[in-house]
Amino acid sequence: MAIEPSFSWPARVYWEDTDAGGVVYHAQYLAFMERARTEWMREQGYGQELLRNEYGLVFVVRAMEIDFLKPARLDDALSVTAAVQDCRKASLVFAQSIRRGDELLLTAQVRIAALHADSFRPRGIPQPLLAQLQAHSLQDTEEPPSA
């Protein structure tokens, strides 16, 4: 059974996002995906400041696997998805995609590590948040999310 993405964030391509060839510079896609993950967490009630101040927790990107399928261009309206694919005690994996309308431009898997906000050493995800993340996990589905 396929589950739809947990979150879709709209993004517009501006001049600052493009390279000399007139397409979105590859590193800018990382910023689009970071914003979608951040807004998904905020929608769950766990903004970055709350995580740091109340739980002493920060999430950092540990690894990424990205397939750049087609370029985005100036003024394109994009949809950036973020869905928790897997959730462990101290890490999680997001499945992400970027689309222009129905056209798939990029897919990615992003592994996130949980760290102490002060020491930047690994730590467990606090239980209330862990339970919520695990409830959203696509780990047991047969198909990856589609937008």
Residue frames as a rotation matrix with the C-alpha (Angstrom) as fourth column:
MET 1
0.580 0.814 0.000 0.00
0.814 -0.580 0.000 0.00
0.000 0.000 -1.000 0.00
ALA 2
-0.397 -0.717 0.573 1.48
0.693 -0.643 -0.325 3.37
0.602 0.269 0.752 -1.01
ILE 3
0.322 0.406 -0.855 1.30
0.840 -0.540 0.060 6.30
-0.437 -0.737 -0.515 1.38
GLU 4
0.669 -0.030 0.743 1.29
0.467 -0.760 -0.451 9.85
0.578 0.649 -0.494 0.03
PRO 5
-0.436 -0.888 0.145 4.07
0.461 -0.358 -0.812 12.20
0.773 -0.287 0.566 1.13
SER 6
-0.062 0.375 -0.925 3.59
0.995 -0.053 -0.088 13.57
-0.082 -0.926 -0.370 4.61
PHE 7
0.301 0.062 -0.952 4.31
0.288 -0.957 0.028 17.11
-0.909 -0.282 -0.306 3.53
SER 8
0.102 -0.284 0.953 4.63
0.983 -0.118 -0.140 19.23
0.152 0.952 0.267 0.41
TRP 9
0.140 -0.179 -0.974 6.27
0.438 -0.871 0.223 22.67
-0.888 -0.458 -0.044 0.52
PRO 10
0.837 0.195 0.511 6.00
0.547 -0.282 -0.788 25.15
-0.009 0.939 -0.343 -2.38
ALA 11
-0.029 -0.874 -0.485 9.15
0.412 -0.452 0.791 26.80
-0.911 -0.177 0.374 -3.69
ARG 12
0.973 0.233 0.000 9.74
0.111 -0.465 -0.878 29.32
-0.205 0.854 -0.478 -6.47
VAL 13
0.162 -0.953 0.256 13.00
0.962 0.211 0.176 29.50
-0.222 0.218 0.951 -8.44
TYR 14
0.904 0.040 -0.425 14.61
0.034 -0.999 -0.021 32.97
-0.426 0.005 -0.905 -8.30
TRP 15
0.718 -0.690 -0.091 17.71
-0.373 -0.271 -0.887 34.40
0.587 0.671 -0.452 -10.01
GLU 16
0.099 -0.734 0.672 19.78
-0.994 -0.106 0.031 33.67
0.048 -0.671 -0.740 -6.90
ASP 17
0.436 0.159 0.886 18.96
-0.402 0.915 0.034 29.95
-0.805 -0.371 0.463 -7.25
THR 18
0.984 0.066 0.167 20.33
0.119 0.461 -0.880 29.59
-0.135 0.885 0.445 -10.79
ASP 19
0.096 -0.994 0.052 23.79
0.474 0.091 0.876 29.06
-0.875 -0.059 0.480 -12.23
ALA 20
-0.480 -0.397 -0.783 25.41
-0.405 -0.691 0.599 30.54
-0.778 0.604 0.171 -15.35
GLY 21
-0.984 0.121 0.132 23.55
0.178 0.576 0.798 27.99
0.020 0.808 -0.589 -17.48
GLY 22
-0.581 0.799 0.154 20.18
-0.689 -0.583 0.430 29.35
0.434 0.144 0.889 -16.35
VAL 23
0.228 0.631 -0.742 19.15
0.051 0.753 0.656 26.28
0.972 -0.187 0.140 -14.37
VAL 24
0.887 0.117 0.447 18.96
-0.427 -0.162 0.889 25.72
0.176 -0.980 -0.094 -10.63
TYR 25
-0.148 -0.989 0.015 22.47
-0.791 0.109 -0.602 25.27
0.594 -0.101 -0.798 -9.22
HIS 26
-0.046 0.179 -0.983 22.73
0.086 0.981 0.175 21.73
0.995 -0.077 -0.061 -7.83
ALA 27
-0.829 -0.335 -0.448 23.50
0.447 0.083 -0.891 22.82
0.335 -0.939 0.081 -4.24
GLN 28
-0.739 0.603 0.300 20.34
-0.647 -0.759 -0.067 24.95
0.187 -0.243 0.952 -4.14
TYR 29
0.053 0.762 -0.646 18.20
-0.300 0.629 0.717 21.81
0.953 0.156 0.261 -4.25
LEU 30
-0.469 -0.299 -0.831 19.67
0.649 0.521 -0.554 20.95
0.598 -0.800 -0.051 -0.83
ALA 31
-0.991 0.135 0.019 18.34
-0.119 -0.787 -0.606 24.24
-0.067 -0.602 0.796 0.55
PHE 32
-0.287 0.940 -0.183 14.88
-0.772 -0.113 0.626 23.55
0.568 0.321 0.758 -0.90
MET 33
0.067 0.292 -0.954 14.87
0.173 0.938 0.299 20.11
0.983 -0.185 0.012 0.74
GLU 34
-0.796 -0.408 -0.447 16.14
0.513 -0.065 -0.856 21.46
0.320 -0.911 0.261 4.08
ARG 35
-0.818 0.539 0.203 13.31
-0.572 -0.802 -0.174 23.99
0.069 -0.258 0.964 4.17
ALA 36
0.026 0.863 -0.504 10.72
-0.568 0.428 0.703 21.30
0.822 0.268 0.502 3.43
ARG 37
-0.174 -0.143 -0.974 12.04
0.560 0.799 -0.217 19.08
0.810 -0.584 -0.059 6.24
THR 38
-0.965 -0.227 -0.128 12.14
0.239 -0.572 -0.785 22.04
0.105 -0.788 0.606 8.63
GLU 39
-0.566 0.817 0.108 8.57
-0.786 -0.575 0.226 23.07
0.247 0.043 0.968 7.77
TRP 40
0.074 0.554 -0.829 7.37
-0.119 0.830 0.545 19.46
0.990 0.058 0.127 8.12
MET 41
-0.532 -0.340 -0.776 8.89
0.697 0.344 -0.629 19.33
0.481 -0.875 0.054 11.63
ARG 42
-0.972 0.208 0.108 7.30
-0.234 -0.870 -0.433 22.68
0.004 -0.447 0.895 12.47
GLU 43
-0.219 0.944 -0.245 3.93
-0.701 0.023 0.713 21.34
0.679 0.328 0.657 11.29
GLN 44
0.042 0.168 -0.985 4.37
0.380 0.909 0.172 18.43
0.924 -0.382 -0.025 13.72
GLY 45
0.927 0.342 0.156 4.86
0.027 -0.474 0.880 20.95
0.375 -0.811 -0.449 16.55
TYR 46
0.580 -0.795 -0.175 8.66
0.584 0.257 0.770 20.65
-0.567 -0.549 0.614 16.74
GLY 47
0.943 -0.282 0.179 10.32
-0.082 -0.713 -0.696 23.79
0.324 0.642 -0.695 15.35
GLN 48
0.226 -0.960 -0.166 14.11
0.398 0.247 -0.884 24.07
0.889 0.133 0.437 15.38
GLU 49
-0.358 -0.361 0.861 14.21
-0.525 -0.684 -0.506 26.51
0.772 -0.634 0.055 18.32
LEU 50
0.574 0.631 0.523 11.89
-0.803 0.308 0.510 24.33
0.161 -0.712 0.683 20.42
LEU 51
0.850 -0.290 -0.440 14.03
0.221 0.954 -0.203 21.25
0.478 0.076 0.875 19.76
ARG 52
-0.129 -0.983 0.132 17.19
0.307 -0.166 -0.937 23.09
0.943 -0.080 0.323 20.74
ASN 53
-0.439 -0.065 0.896 15.84
-0.605 -0.716 -0.348 25.02
0.664 -0.695 0.275 23.73
GLU 54
0.389 0.726 0.568 13.41
-0.916 0.237 0.324 22.50
0.101 -0.646 0.757 25.25
TYR 55
0.996 0.064 0.064 15.07
-0.066 0.997 0.032 19.20
-0.062 -0.036 0.997 24.34
GLY 56
0.266 -0.963 -0.037 18.73
-0.559 -0.185 0.808 20.15
-0.785 -0.194 -0.588 23.82
LEU 57
0.089 -0.076 0.993 18.48
0.536 0.844 0.017 18.47
-0.840 0.530 0.116 20.42
VAL 58
0.047 -0.031 -0.998 19.59
-0.782 -0.622 -0.017 19.37
-0.621 0.782 -0.054 16.92
PHE 59
0.649 0.141 0.747 19.17
0.334 0.830 -0.446 17.34
-0.683 0.540 0.492 13.76
VAL 60
-0.014 -0.704 -0.710 22.02
-0.689 -0.508 0.516 17.34
-0.724 0.497 -0.478 11.22
VAL 61
0.845 0.224 -0.486 22.36
-0.528 0.494 -0.691 15.80
0.085 0.840 0.536 7.78
ARG 62
0.247 -0.757 0.605 24.68
-0.347 0.514 0.784 12.80
-0.905 -0.404 -0.136 7.94
ALA 63
-0.778 -0.465 0.424 24.31
0.200 0.457 0.867 11.47
-0.596 0.759 -0.262 4.39
MET 64
0.186 0.820 -0.541 22.38
-0.559 -0.364 -0.745 12.09
-0.808 0.441 0.391 1.18
GLU 65
-0.668 -0.249 0.701 21.67
0.475 0.583 0.659 10.13
-0.573 0.774 -0.271 -1.95
ILE 66
0.053 0.641 -0.765 20.27
-0.295 -0.722 -0.626 12.31
-0.954 0.259 0.151 -4.72
ASP 67
-0.365 -0.068 0.929 19.12
0.833 0.423 0.358 11.56
-0.417 0.904 -0.098 -8.26
PHE 68
-0.353 0.190 -0.916 19.01
-0.312 -0.947 -0.076 14.72
-0.882 0.259 0.393 -10.38
LEU 69
-0.124 0.409 0.904 16.55
0.673 0.704 -0.226 13.77
-0.729 0.581 -0.362 -13.13
LYS 70
0.180 0.221 0.958 15.65
0.871 -0.489 -0.051 17.07
0.457 0.844 -0.281 -14.84
PRO 71
-0.817 -0.567 -0.105 16.62
0.552 -0.717 -0.425 20.70
0.165 -0.405 0.899 -14.26
ALA 72
0.392 0.821 -0.414 14.45
0.844 -0.500 -0.193 23.38
-0.366 -0.274 -0.889 -12.71
ARG 73
-0.404 -0.486 0.774 14.63
0.800 -0.598 0.042 26.83
0.443 0.637 0.631 -14.30
LEU 74
-0.997 -0.043 -0.057 14.08
0.063 -0.907 -0.417 30.47
-0.034 -0.420 0.907 -13.40
ASP 75
-0.562 0.818 0.120 10.54
-0.826 -0.563 -0.027 31.22
0.046 -0.115 0.992 -12.16
ASP 76
-0.420 0.419 -0.805 9.49
-0.019 0.883 0.469 27.55
0.907 0.212 -0.363 -11.97
ALA 77
0.149 0.524 0.839 6.95
-0.968 -0.095 0.231 26.77
0.201 -0.846 0.493 -9.27
LEU 78
-0.521 -0.472 -0.711 8.17
-0.311 0.881 -0.357 23.67
0.795 0.035 -0.606 -7.46
SER 79
0.704 0.627 0.335 6.69
-0.601 0.275 0.750 21.25
0.378 -0.729 0.570 -4.94
VAL 80
-0.422 -0.898 -0.124 9.18
-0.561 0.366 -0.743 19.81
0.713 -0.243 -0.658 -2.45
THR 81
0.668 0.713 -0.213 8.04
-0.314 0.530 0.787 16.74
0.674 -0.459 0.578 -0.49
ALA 82
-0.562 -0.763 0.320 9.35
-0.676 0.200 -0.710 15.34
0.477 -0.615 -0.627 2.76
ALA 83
0.672 0.731 -0.118 8.29
-0.539 0.591 0.600 12.02
0.509 -0.339 0.791 4.28
VAL 84
-0.048 -0.661 0.749 9.89
-0.932 0.299 0.204 10.03
-0.359 -0.688 -0.630 7.09
GLN 85
0.215 0.037 -0.976 11.00
-0.676 0.727 -0.121 6.79
0.705 0.686 0.182 5.46
ASP 86
0.246 -0.231 -0.941 12.62
0.549 0.834 -0.061 5.23
0.799 -0.502 0.332 8.52
CYS 87
0.387 -0.099 0.917 13.05
-0.638 -0.747 0.189 6.26
0.666 -0.658 -0.352 12.14
ARG 88
0.088 -0.471 -0.878 15.52
0.557 0.754 -0.349 4.84
0.826 -0.458 0.329 14.65
LYS 89
0.493 0.115 -0.862 16.41
0.867 -0.151 0.475 5.84
-0.076 -0.982 -0.175 18.21
ALA 90
0.119 -0.553 -0.825 19.01
0.327 -0.763 0.558 8.44
-0.938 -0.336 0.090 17.16
SER 91
-0.861 -0.394 -0.321 18.49
-0.160 -0.390 0.907 8.89
-0.482 0.832 0.273 13.41
LEU 92
0.265 0.929 0.257 15.89
0.152 0.223 -0.963 9.09
-0.952 0.294 -0.082 10.70
VAL 93
-0.822 -0.430 0.372 15.74
0.408 0.011 0.913 8.93
-0.397 0.903 0.166 6.93
PHE 94
0.052 0.808 -0.586 13.60
-0.276 -0.553 -0.786 11.26
-0.960 0.203 0.194 4.86
ALA 95
-0.337 -0.003 0.942 12.41
0.881 0.351 0.316 10.37
-0.332 0.936 -0.116 1.37
GLN 96
-0.030 0.279 -0.960 12.19
0.000 -0.960 -0.279 13.60
-1.000 -0.009 0.029 -0.61
SER 97
-0.180 -0.022 0.983 11.28
0.965 0.190 0.181 14.68
-0.191 0.981 -0.013 -4.11
ILE 98
-0.438 0.095 -0.894 11.05
-0.111 -0.993 -0.051 17.89
-0.892 0.077 0.445 -6.09
ARG 99
-0.212 0.483 0.850 8.46
0.917 0.399 0.002 18.31
-0.339 0.779 -0.527 -8.83
ARG 100
-0.857 0.173 -0.485 7.42
-0.324 -0.914 0.246 20.95
-0.401 0.368 0.839 -11.31
GLY 101
0.034 0.936 -0.349 3.72
-0.991 0.076 0.107 20.20
0.126 0.343 0.931 -11.69
ASP 102
0.898 0.344 0.276 3.52
-0.371 0.927 0.051 16.48
-0.238 -0.148 0.960 -12.48
GLU 103
0.647 -0.710 -0.279 7.13
-0.113 0.273 -0.955 16.35
0.754 0.650 0.097 -13.70
LEU 104
0.908 -0.376 -0.186 9.58
0.319 0.334 0.887 14.66
-0.271 -0.865 0.423 -11.30
LEU 105
0.737 -0.664 0.128 12.87
-0.420 -0.597 -0.684 16.59
0.530 0.450 -0.719 -11.18
LEU 106
-0.405 -0.897 0.175 14.73
-0.616 0.126 -0.778 15.05
0.676 -0.423 -0.604 -8.25
THR 107
0.799 0.511 -0.317 14.50
-0.051 0.583 0.811 12.24
0.599 -0.632 0.491 -5.71
ALA 108
-0.253 -0.905 0.341 16.56
-0.528 -0.167 -0.833 11.96
0.811 -0.391 -0.436 -2.55
GLN 109
0.654 0.256 -0.712 17.10
0.506 0.551 0.663 9.98
0.562 -0.794 0.231 0.61
VAL 110
0.023 -0.590 0.807 18.43
-0.406 -0.743 -0.532 12.10
0.914 -0.315 -0.257 3.47
ARG 111
0.221 -0.044 -0.974 19.82
0.741 0.658 0.139 10.47
0.635 -0.752 0.178 6.63
ILE 112
0.297 0.013 0.955 19.50
-0.412 -0.901 0.140 12.74
0.862 -0.435 -0.262 9.67
ALA 113
-0.327 -0.457 -0.828 21.40
0.624 0.554 -0.552 12.26
0.710 -0.696 0.104 12.95
ALA 114
0.816 0.551 0.176 20.18
0.166 -0.515 0.841 13.43
0.553 -0.657 -0.511 16.35
LEU 115
-0.261 -0.959 -0.114 22.85
0.570 -0.058 -0.820 15.33
0.779 -0.279 0.561 18.32
HIS 116
0.176 0.161 -0.971 23.15
0.916 -0.388 0.102 17.09
-0.360 -0.908 -0.215 21.68
ALA 117
0.856 0.244 0.455 22.71
0.426 -0.833 -0.354 20.81
0.293 0.497 -0.817 20.97
ASP 118
0.841 -0.540 0.026 25.73
-0.445 -0.664 0.600 21.76
-0.307 -0.517 -0.799 23.12
SER 119
0.056 -0.899 0.435 28.29
-0.337 0.393 0.856 19.03
-0.940 -0.195 -0.281 22.43
PHE 120
0.281 0.177 -0.943 27.16
-0.960 0.037 -0.279 17.93
-0.015 0.983 0.181 18.95
ARG 121
-0.873 -0.462 0.155 27.58
-0.470 0.882 -0.023 14.33
-0.126 -0.093 -0.988 20.10
PRO 122
-0.540 0.699 -0.468 25.03
-0.100 0.499 0.861 11.65
0.835 0.512 -0.200 19.17
ARG 123
-0.847 0.376 0.374 21.98
-0.402 0.006 -0.916 11.30
-0.347 -0.927 0.147 21.38
GLY 124
-0.669 0.695 0.263 18.62
0.728 0.684 0.045 9.59
-0.148 0.222 -0.964 21.37
ILE 125
-0.625 0.600 0.500 15.51
-0.087 -0.690 0.719 11.32
0.776 0.405 0.483 20.10
PRO 126
-0.823 0.348 0.448 13.22
-0.522 -0.154 -0.839 12.23
-0.223 -0.925 0.308 23.05
GLN 127
-0.816 0.444 0.371 10.39
0.395 0.896 -0.203 9.70
-0.422 -0.019 -0.906 23.42
PRO 128
0.139 0.950 -0.281 7.41
0.171 -0.302 -0.938 11.96
-0.975 0.082 -0.205 22.57
LEU 129
0.177 -0.163 -0.971 9.08
-0.852 -0.519 -0.068 13.06
-0.493 0.839 -0.231 19.34
LEU 130
-0.844 -0.536 0.000 10.38
-0.481 0.758 0.441 9.56
-0.236 0.372 -0.898 18.57
ALA 131
-0.485 0.743 0.461 6.87
0.423 0.661 -0.620 8.11
-0.765 -0.105 -0.635 18.88
GLN 132
0.452 0.673 -0.586 5.46
-0.168 -0.581 -0.796 10.77
-0.876 0.458 -0.150 16.57
LEU 133
-0.154 -0.600 -0.785 8.21
-0.938 -0.161 0.307 10.26
-0.310 0.784 -0.538 13.99
GLN 134
-0.926 -0.196 0.322 7.77
-0.139 0.971 0.192 6.49
-0.350 0.133 -0.927 14.08
ALA 135
-0.082 0.979 0.189 4.02
0.310 0.205 -0.928 6.91
-0.947 -0.018 -0.320 13.59
HIS 136
0.600 0.262 -0.756 4.74
-0.510 -0.603 -0.614 8.82
-0.616 0.754 -0.228 10.36
SER 137
-0.422 -0.905 0.058 7.40
-0.546 0.305 0.781 6.38
-0.724 0.298 -0.622 9.14
LEU 138
0.462 0.504 -0.729 6.93
-0.887 0.241 -0.395 4.78
-0.023 0.829 0.558 5.72
GLN 139
-0.480 -0.843 0.245 9.24
-0.839 0.522 0.152 1.92
-0.256 -0.132 -0.958 6.75
ASP 140
-0.560 0.289 0.776 6.54
0.013 0.940 -0.340 -0.75
-0.828 -0.180 -0.530 6.50
THR 141
0.480 0.747 -0.460 5.03
-0.486 -0.211 -0.848 0.35
-0.730 0.631 0.261 3.21
GLU 142
0.403 -0.264 0.876 5.59
0.595 0.803 -0.031 -1.54
-0.696 0.534 0.481 -0.02
GLU 143
0.328 -0.214 0.920 6.18
0.860 -0.336 -0.385 1.49
0.392 0.917 0.074 -2.23
PRO 144
-0.715 -0.574 -0.399 8.10
0.675 -0.716 -0.179 4.77
-0.183 -0.397 0.899 -1.83
PRO 145
0.061 0.780 -0.622 6.04
0.396 -0.591 -0.702 7.97
-0.916 -0.203 -0.345 -1.65
SER 146
-0.513 -0.142 0.847 4.98
0.845 -0.255 0.469 9.76
0.149 0.957 0.250 -4.80
ALA 147
-0.836 0.175 -0.520 3.86
0.044 -0.924 -0.381 13.35
-0.547 -0.341 0.764 -5.14
